[in-house]
Amino acid sequence: MADMLFIAETILVWAVLYAVQVPLRKEEHRVLRSAVFILKLIMIPAAALLFVAIDWLVPYVHGYILCAIYVALIGDVVASAVEYIVRRIMAEGESRHRFDHRIGAPVGLAICIVVLAYGIVNAETVNEDIHGWQTDGLEREHTFAFASDLHTGSAQSMDVLVDFCRQVNESGAEFLILGGDVTDELTSYEEMVETYAILSTVDIPVYLVYGNHDRQPNAHFVGGRTYTDEQLLDAI
């Protein structure tokens, strides 16, 4: 349900963004067009930065809209680029502007859908990445697994967590380190309990470090805590 709402919200934001630029798209104001294009390019990383860097009201209350703006801007920028290319290729004529809109709109919408599809699929995919380090003081080689920011119940589903535990068990690691944010403010009590029940299927020792979300410090932005520190510790 959350994915469908996010998709609908993104398409709506893109439609509004595209519609407000229709008067500009009908004119040949090259300097103004270029300025707006550059502004949109700047706004893409700005929206992403706002989402990941501000740890308070914005991501909790307006997180979905920031993501929707981010994706919509990408689609609109690509549409604007396609319109520019078509405009340069086509011969001069009044039909040019109508043709630009007919091409640019579906291209922009298609890019939004592609980015959304990639994000949703990628969020539900666990990929193993192998790194090697050397340090003084070790008497033998050690192999361990590390993961952080699982955010189960919000960013990750339980099926992804089950797959993650399977990969850990098959990795040959000596132990697992969880670097925090296993759950967050959007995780329900039942999801938190289920999360640690699934993690208990890992066959090697597990070491956990709390992240900045596990104990739901900003839950008052989204309706309050769903579990206490004691309940979290009991589940762990």
Protein Blocks (a to p, Z undefined) as FASTA:
>chain_A
ZZmmmmmmmmmmmmmmmmmmmmmmmpccfklmmmmmmmmmmmmmmmmmmmmmmgcfkmmm
mmmmmmmmmmmmmmmmmmmmmmmmmmmmpccdfklmmmmmmmmmmmmmmmmmmmmmmmmm
mmmpccddddddddehiabdcdddddehklgoilpcfklmmmmmmmmmmnopabdcdeej
kbcfklcfklmmmmmmmmmmpcbdcdddddfklnopmlmmnopafbdfklmmmmZZ
